[in-house]
Amino acid sequence: MHTDVTTVPDRDEPGAAALVAVCADGLVLLDADGRFRSLNPAALRLLGRPADELVGVRAPFVPGPVGPSGTRTVRWTGADGSARELRYRAAPDGTGGLAVWFSDVTDRLARQERLTAIVRAAAGVAEAGSLAGTLDAIAREIIGTAHIAAAQILAVDDPAADLQVLGMAGFGAAPDFVRRLRACREGGADIRFLEAHARGEAVVVPHRRAAIMADPAWEPLHEIMDRPDWDGFVAMPMVVRGTTVGVINAYYEPDEAPDPSSLAFLEAMAAHAAVAVDTARLVARSRSDARTAERRRLARDLHDSVVQQLFSIRMQVSALQGRLDRSDPDPTRVLGAATELSAMSADALDDLRLLVREMHPAAPRGGDLVEAVRTHASEVQSRTGLRVDVVAPVDPRLGPGVTDDLYRTVREALHNAVKHAGADTVRVRIERSDGDLVVEVADDGSGTRPADPPARVPGGLGLVSMRERAERWGGACSAGPRPDGGWTVRTVLPVSGLDEQET
């Protein structure tokens, strides 16, 4: 029979055993060599061993420097093989040994580490420009926090098709993982994470490693799956807006069971990974929509300018041929028609060059919006004769995303002024006003006439594009005629946070 308290009578002071017995935390007395002399019931419970296995054994508690809280932390392995984190204080006991008070902080530290990992993962989703980089970081956070040996983040668009590995940690280099997994599926391997995807629920499989390594169907992946030291397996679905977009596979270290706390942590990380995947898809869709809208605009501009000009040139050529076919053509009329053809060809060529430049615009460098706008204004002025004044009392230093959107808004407004306004002068103004950044393009053209093309009226394709760019940064864009004549495009963005925002 094991006793709850073991003492050494010839060395203990009379009240020491009683103190040891009634202490709520773990309390032990160590001899001068750092060996266990006495342990209270709480200490035996926390250490997970009977007294006769501990008395006379060197303790893990040592005097020395402590942390900010006046405590130290040590890892202890119980009789069942589980590792525990013990936080303790040590003080001389008056007999040459030490009195040590300690408690089990394993769960508390695990919760703190998991919370930290979740916060880091959330920051990664918000900041990382690369989906693969974000999900690799989340996989590293998982294996560094929850006693998990390895982790994979897989996209599952179609369970019958090949899967996409978006993030991985703990396996080392495995560039051919997808090919090997396909071979396993073709060989009839039991792919348990597909259940998590189909059901939208976590799948927990104890001792999964032994089953995989013993199954010939998994042979193509044996070499990769044998690298980390793992035992149990969890597949956690990644769900966003009610749709499962992938799974996180977690491979637990031996003797580590996926308890409710660990599963809750995996669920939180899966939610962040799902948001990252969904955000990347939305961005890709937005870019595709933007490309489609740009093609439509270019098609409209080609039709409104070059196509109509070429049609006119063709008609003029036919008329000129008719005059030349006469027996006595009028030289004056022939010369006039040829001169008009030359002018129309030059206009068509200028329009084509403008469209080519718009397809490959010179992007602003280093967030310098004012410099980029001045350069483009100079090109427009030299090419068209339109006077373009740039007034910029401020030189905002912005992230590349917002700079590019504002620059393209100015280009669109200047393009409309050249094509549709019949203006002599355009003023571009960039300033701060009441906590906002204001970018205004105003021309002195005929913006009030009813026959304005769609690009110059509210709701037209050009303005829709400008509005979308402004709303992306929490701002607004408006356009309309001025009381004294002409047209104004005005973009207003909140200054707060613009310097840090990126696309």
Secondary structure, DSSP 8 states (H G I E B T S, - for coil): ---S----TTTS-TTHHHHHHH-SSEEEEE-TTSBEEEE-HHHHHHHTS-HHHHTTSB-S---S---TTS-EEEEEE-TTS-EEEEEEEEEE-SSSSEEEEEEE-HHHHHHHHHHHHHHHHHHHHHH-S-HHHHHHHHHHHHHTTSSEEEEEEEE-S-TTS--EEEEEESS---TTHHHHHHHHHHTT---THHHHHHHTS-EEETTHHHHHHH-GGGHHHHHHHTSS----EEEEEEEETTEEEEEEEEEE-TT----HHHHHHHHHHHHHHHHHHHHHHHHHHHHHHHHHHHHHHHHHHIIIIIIHHHHHHHHHHHHHHHHHTSSS--HHHHHHHHHHHHHHHHHHHHHHHHHHHHHS----STTBHHHHHHHHHHHHHHHH--EEEEE-S---B--HHHHHHHHHHHHHHHHHIIIII--SEEEEEEEEETTEEEEEEEE-S-TT-TT--GGGSTTSHHHHHHHHHHHTTT-EEEEEE-TTSSEEEEEEEE-TTTTT---
